[in-house]
Amino acid sequence: MKDLLSNLSKNEILLGNEAIVRGALEAGVQFVSTYPGTPASEIGNNFYQIAKKAGIYFEFSTNEKVALEAAIGASFCGLKCLVAMKNFGINVASDSLLPFLYTGSKGPTVLVVADDPSCHSSAQSEENSRAFSYLAHIPTLEPSDSQECKDFVKLAFQISAKFKTPIMIRTTTRVAHQKMPVQLGLVKYPKPFKAKFVKNPKRFVTIAPRVLEMHQELLEKIAAMSNYIEKSAVNKIINVKWQTSQKNPTPNIKMGIMTSGVAFLHTIEAMKMLNINAPVLKLGFFYPLPEAKIKKFIKPLKKLFIVEELDPYLEKEVERIAKSVNPKLQIFGKSVIAQVGELNPDIVAFGLAKALGKNYRQAFVEPSKKITHLPRFCTGWPTCPYWKLFAAVKQAAPKDAIFGGDIGCYMLAAFPPHSLYDFLLSMGSGAGIAHGVCKALQKSVPQDNQPKQKVIAFVGDSTFLHSGIPALINAVYNQAGLLLIILDNQITAMTGHQPNPASGKNSLGEDNIPLKLENIVRALNVKNVAVIDQEENYNQLVATIKEFLNSGETSVIIARRICGLLAKKQKA
């Protein structure tokens, strides 16, 4: 892991996520909170390693909403705060994010959200978090490389301090995980800070009718930022000139290109591949857009090529803007570039050639062969405890049993040889959906004298604490009769072995008293509760699964066995 606190080097090769950490340190960040989730995990992992030495407060929160709320509280006390999460995390945090924009930030606050086009590390959807820029009216910057990750974070803190509003940095997997030399500034170790909460209900209490005034004030604040954004150097026109000869020249038309984020890098490469000269408007600000600069850029053009991943937010906004300054402008975006999956230079070159009426043969062809090596649980010794667990479940459960998955290492049981889950949607959803299935089956009329199907849901320890508890409460309260198996491997494993409240370590790596999941479960009035080590007591696990399924009551088995990789690390 890089020494991100060092001032010895002026340049360092950094991941985008490492550059975000460095930028926050150079800005003098004082409070950092996160819930781990790839592709944002390295942000928290690095702060976990350096927080003590840097003299900042850091925590792995129980979920993204709590992480944001912790930062909001610290911001209300005047501290400089950073919150990091993956794209799905902003869904969880949004209930508090929107009113935070109404109150504004007292201490400068930056929210980093990492999207995952093509779902490299995301099981749920190709969510595009840029939607929240408009929904929450949160000013949003989109870096395209590691240098911009560092610089944009520092800029975001400055803007937040100037306008008293949180700022969002939106990255993607290819930005978060790319490496490049980054020019460094000086790290500013935070001095011992004095936090004070000054009461101001008019500002910090969002309740009607005052909340309507706050909404209007937010809109006025965004409008007031327009002059600053128009002048910002992060929105720039670059005259790209790759064409050095008249061989296969570009048609003599007035064409421009507009892009942002990592799509800018793909665009430059695509222009080189096609031997194209054209002006490129690179937008560092996604929201609010520099509309005056955009109008000036598109006014003389006949064609505009817009390059963005996933949903056409830029394209729709530019179509609106063009109506008043260049209504005849031909705009090419998702009509020539797919809306599904991440981009690459070849895809962009193909779309650009199509817009120009040029012939271009895509160099990369998707392999037609089936993937033979699917994701699987860790092998080696000590073994992954999930192998024995799922073997016991398959041995004990009826053949027509219904299995609900959740998010974590154990979701790999969706693949062969287990091929277990009948549904898998989002964090904490396994028990919630299983409850609905149970109630539907309970109300169903008998069919062919067949017994009702049994329903088993799975959830990991960290996911249970993140968002699984309300679903279990609901199942108990409404008498679902499901079996919930909590896979307690004593760590948040899939995202890189971060501690959680059940791990016995706090967010600074210090020993603390682990939260016993069985105590929580029993407090929720679950009568049938068993804690079993699936390696040591396999036969007992099989018998308990059968017993609890036949009880007709909502029951919980906690399969407690340390992660094999963690056990190996502890022995080393």
Order of alpha helices (4+ residues) and beta strands (2+ residues): beta-alpha-beta-alpha-beta-alpha-beta-alpha-beta-alpha-beta-alpha-beta-alpha-beta-alpha-alpha-alpha-beta-beta-alpha-beta-beta-alpha-beta-alpha-beta-alpha-alpha-beta-alpha-beta-alpha-beta-alpha-beta-alpha-beta-alpha
